Amino acid sequence: MTGLTFRHAEAVRSAHPGLAAGALYGTDVDATDAGSPDVVAPRVAEYTARALARLATGPESQFSEVLAWRRAFARMGLRPTQYRCASESLLRRLRKEGALPRIHPVVDLCNAVSVAYAVPVAVLDADRITGPLLEVRPAHGDEEYTTFDGRTEHPAPGEVTYADSAGRAHARRWTNRQSGHSAVSGSTRRILVVAEAMHEGGADTVAQALNALAEELTAHGPVTPVTTLLTTAAPEFTIGLGARTP
């Protein structure tokens, strides 16, 4: 059995002391649900309704959770209105269109929980990550990032990304844009979910979001989730990746 350890580099934690993060590992994702997103539709509707109710009181740009990420992006030298964190982008789309795109049951749940709690929630196909380490760290500049349309990009040196042991980048600009290489698909059986927050009280928000996801994944089984909160005292989450069951 091989293992995969997820963590944030010390350089990232030092630059962003307000970071709160947690991870979830789920096995036995049922590929037969990949073409049937309606199985989670009622739950997705409930979470998006919560987000819409909050949006009715003011735009996402005023949310404390979003403002904290905008400040973090500004510290990284990025224009916050040009590069938005994933939760802000989803909330903006929800506000304008009234609904989120339907992709895959697991992705739909993660997106719905993301808007309900207003924090970025990334879900990756764990079998598409090369271990033993997946680290949120400044890029060296030679990492390979695959877009959803199959193009290859290289994050700029210093850009914060999710980088694995093979030098593959699984995100651009941290929580801005996820890679198509590790996106959940019909062949996905194991997932790694990461929730991150920057606002005051973010640790509680992350815990609530991950607990909600764990409950939903269990209810729509047979996914078996394990969750953990990541702190400066316990910054790593290690999972075992044995031979995958066909």
C-alpha atoms as one frame of an Amber mdcrd trajectory, in Angstrom:
protein
   0.000   0.000   0.000   1.230   3.503  -0.837   0.255   6.649   0.993  -0.531
  10.236   0.129   0.101  13.109   2.519  -1.637  16.456   2.063  -0.353  19.605
   3.738   0.232  23.336   3.390   3.860  24.407   3.142   5.254  26.404   6.036
   5.793  29.342   3.682   2.061  29.408   2.946   1.027  29.138   6.584   3.490
  31.863   7.581   2.220  34.231   4.879  -1.408  33.519   5.749  -1.679  33.020
   9.519  -5.468  33.186   9.332  -5.663  30.048   7.201  -8.079  27.375   8.418
  -8.227  24.108   6.515  -9.578  20.606   6.630  -9.629  17.532   4.430 -11.889
  14.594   3.670 -10.942  11.304   2.067 -13.703   9.176   0.595 -13.603   5.707
  -0.925 -16.063   3.620  -2.931 -17.417   6.482  -4.992 -20.139   4.915  -7.109
 -19.453   5.573 -10.781 -22.987   4.551 -11.705 -24.123   7.853 -10.220 -21.901
   9.838 -12.570 -24.637  10.200 -15.144 -27.386  10.671 -12.571 -26.843  13.947
 -10.731 -30.554  13.998  -9.855 -29.830  11.551  -7.019 -28.490  14.464  -4.972
 -30.724  17.173  -6.446 -32.887  17.726  -3.320 -29.840  18.187  -1.101 -28.112
  20.440  -3.626 -31.285  22.536  -3.786 -31.333  22.908   0.002 -27.756  24.136
   0.205 -28.119  26.506  -2.739 -31.343  27.870  -1.231 -29.369  28.811   1.887
 -26.833  30.606  -0.277 -29.531  32.381  -2.285 -31.196  33.565   0.904 -27.948
  35.107   2.023 -27.312  36.620  -1.407 -30.714  38.284  -1.178 -29.314  40.408
   1.666 -26.269  41.534  -0.304 -23.775  40.420  -2.973 -21.087  37.842  -2.304
 -18.417  40.560  -2.492 -19.647  41.732   0.931 -19.417  38.325   2.622 -16.742
  38.213   5.327 -15.587  34.842   3.979 -15.060  36.271   0.494 -13.472  39.502
   1.699 -10.885  37.487   3.626  -9.915  35.597   0.455  -9.774  38.846  -1.503
  -7.285  40.185   1.025  -5.260  36.964   0.745  -5.201  37.225  -3.042  -4.095
  40.862  -2.785  -1.215  39.778  -0.525  -0.184  37.356  -3.271  -0.096  40.210
  -5.770  -3.307  39.199  -7.548  -6.180  41.490  -8.470  -9.102  40.102  -6.431
 -11.693  41.090  -9.033  -9.713  39.410 -11.802  -8.892  36.215  -9.942 -11.638
  35.094  -7.613 -11.494  32.196  -5.186 -13.673  29.245  -6.164 -16.453  29.955
  -3.672 -16.776  33.574  -4.796 -16.972  32.462  -8.442 -19.691  29.928  -7.620
 -21.659  32.437  -5.540 -21.405  35.021  -8.307 -22.695  32.512 -10.836 -25.493
  31.453  -8.504 -26.538  35.061  -7.961 -26.642  35.756 -11.695 -28.143  32.476
 -12.935 -30.092  31.217  -9.944 -28.550  27.730 -10.111 -25.220  25.914 -10.335
 -24.111  23.659 -13.198 -24.769  19.946 -12.770 -21.595  17.923 -13.265 -21.335
  14.811 -11.093 -23.137  13.977  -7.814 -20.007  14.419  -5.704 -18.977  17.634
  -7.447 -22.534  18.974  -7.214 -22.607  18.352  -3.466 -19.207  19.954  -2.959
 -20.209  23.025  -4.968 -23.487  23.325  -3.086 -21.777  23.080   0.291 -19.190
  25.594  -0.910 -21.822  28.248  -1.633 -23.786  27.446   1.519 -20.719  28.062
   3.697 -19.054  30.561   1.313 -15.652  28.854   1.447 -13.675  27.127  -1.326
 -14.162  23.365  -1.455 -11.906  21.435  -3.844 -12.623  17.811  -4.734  -9.948
  15.784  -6.514  -9.727  12.271  -7.899  -7.220  10.816  -5.427  -5.993   8.243
  -7.943  -4.915  11.051 -10.288  -2.508  12.498  -7.710   1.084  11.254  -7.599
   2.316  10.724  -4.044   3.746  10.583  -1.573   3.040  14.331  -1.181   0.407
  16.802  -2.290   1.392  20.206  -0.965  -0.065  23.682  -1.197   3.114  25.627
  -1.894   4.679  28.358  -4.024   5.351  27.024  -7.520   8.870  26.600  -8.861
   7.638  27.442 -12.360   8.230  24.074 -13.995   5.066  22.374 -12.707   2.549
  21.205 -15.321  -1.066  22.256 -15.018  -3.724  20.757 -17.307  -6.736  22.906
 -18.186 -10.205  21.416 -18.575  -9.821  21.598 -22.350  -6.524  19.680 -22.248
  -4.002  22.478 -22.636  -0.824  22.521 -20.533   0.143  25.600 -18.534   2.972
  26.341 -16.118   2.209  28.298 -12.939   4.463  31.292 -12.510   7.282  30.948
  -9.974   5.916  31.850  -6.558   2.288  31.259  -7.521   0.578  29.207  -4.814
  -0.636  25.886  -6.164  -1.456  22.330  -5.153   1.648  20.427  -6.335   2.208
  16.676  -6.179   5.415  14.632  -6.126   5.505  14.364  -9.916   5.552  18.138
 -10.315   1.959  18.297 -11.490  -0.035  21.346 -10.435  -3.616  20.592  -9.453
  -4.662  24.237  -9.142  -3.830  27.692 -10.425  -3.596  30.581  -7.982  -4.433
  28.385  -4.984  -8.242  28.339  -4.803  -8.853  30.145  -8.075  -8.947  27.363
 -10.681  -8.702  23.587 -10.370  -6.922  21.286 -12.823  -8.763  19.114 -15.284
  -6.237  16.321 -14.680  -7.600  15.404 -11.254 -11.208  16.436 -11.788 -13.826
  13.941 -10.601 -15.305  11.880 -13.437 -17.249   8.706 -14.077 -14.134   6.631
 -13.402 -13.439   8.206 -10.018 -13.511   5.837  -7.056 -11.593   7.739  -4.394
 -11.732  11.426  -3.605  -9.749  13.966  -1.640 -11.755  17.016  -0.594 -10.118
  20.135   0.844 -11.971  23.059   2.418 -10.088  26.267   3.222 -11.032  29.545
   4.869  -9.321  32.812   5.748 -11.959  34.676   7.776 -12.227  34.946  11.545
 -13.992  31.832  12.767 -12.895  29.966   9.657 -11.966  26.806  11.553 -15.566
  26.378  12.699 -16.854  27.039   9.180 -14.485  24.481   7.671 -15.478  21.888
  10.288 -19.177  22.470   9.589 -18.685  22.255   5.819 -16.719  19.010   6.039
 -19.191  17.477   8.484 -22.027  18.372   6.137 -20.216  16.770   3.212 -19.405
  13.642   5.203 -23.068  13.257   6.133 -24.225  13.773   2.557 -21.689  11.351
   1.082 -22.604   8.726   3.659 -26.311   9.210   3.049 -25.852   8.784  -0.693
 -23.351   5.902  -0.173 -21.510   3.743  -0.436 -18.825   6.405   0.083 -16.924
   5.994   3.352 -15.527   9.404   4.388 -12.783  10.261   6.877 -12.287  13.911
   7.847  -9.672  15.916   9.704  -8.931  19.544  10.528  -5.453  20.794   9.662
  -3.682  23.106  12.108  -0.185  24.420  12.694   0.193  21.733  15.363  -1.206
  18.990  13.108  -0.690  20.240   9.535  -0.742  16.919   7.653  -3.431  14.476
   6.506  -2.182  11.088   5.342  -4.314   8.571   3.499  -3.573   5.087   2.232
  -3.919   4.352  -1.476  -3.794   0.636  -2.144  -4.703  -1.178  -5.351  -7.934
   0.196  -6.699 -10.905  -2.104  -7.030 -12.071  -2.164 -10.684
